Amino acid sequence: MTARTPAAPILPADLIQEEARLLAAGMDLQQQGIALLLAEMQALAALLPGEDPHTPTDAEVEAGFDNMPV
């Protein structure tokens, strides 16, 4: 039978540093995803037509029919 060597105790400071490293890695991944989403939205906005401010609204179009003779 072989004797087990005791593992080195894990210090609380090591756990905190490991947790901070994991949180930083997660935040970096989220930032990359947000940057990709922003790039996709900007590319899509360049392709899609915007609303023309001179296009009459439905109410304006309907108002034009009010003065038609019967």
N, C-alpha and C positions, 0 to 999 in steps of 0.2 A: 504494500500500500504506500502510495506516495503522499507526502504531506503537501497540503495546499499552502501556497504563499498568500498572505492576505493582500488584497488589492489596496492600492493607495486610496486613502479617503478623498472624496470629492469635496473640495472646499466651496463654501457658498459664493465666494468671489468668482470662482471658475464658472459656476452655474450662471451667475449674472452676466458674465462676459459672453458666455455661449448664447444666452438668450438675446443679448443685445446684438450679437453677430447675426443670429437668425432673423431678428426683426429688421435689421438693416438690409439683409438679402431680400426679404419679402417686400420691403418698400422699394428697393431697386427694381424688382420685377414688376411691381405695380406701375412704377413710373415709365418703364419701357412700354407696357401695355397702353397706358394713357397717351404716350407720345405717338404710338402707332394709330390709335383711334383718332387723334387730332389730325394726323397726316391724311387718313382716309376721309375724314369729314371735309377737310380743305379741298381735297381732290374732287370729291363729290359735289361740293358747292361750286366748283369751277365748271362742272359739266351741266348741272341743272340750271334751267333758266330761273331767274328771279322774277318776282312779281313786278310788273310794269306799273309805276305809280299813275300813269295816264289811262290805264284800263278802267273803264267805268265799272262801278259796283253794280250788283243786282238791283239795288234800290234806285240807282240812277237810270238804269235801263228801263225799269218799270215806270219811272216817273215820265219818261219820254212817251209812253203809250197813253198817258192820261189825257192828252189833248188831241187824240185822234177822233175824227168825225165818225159818227155812227151811221 
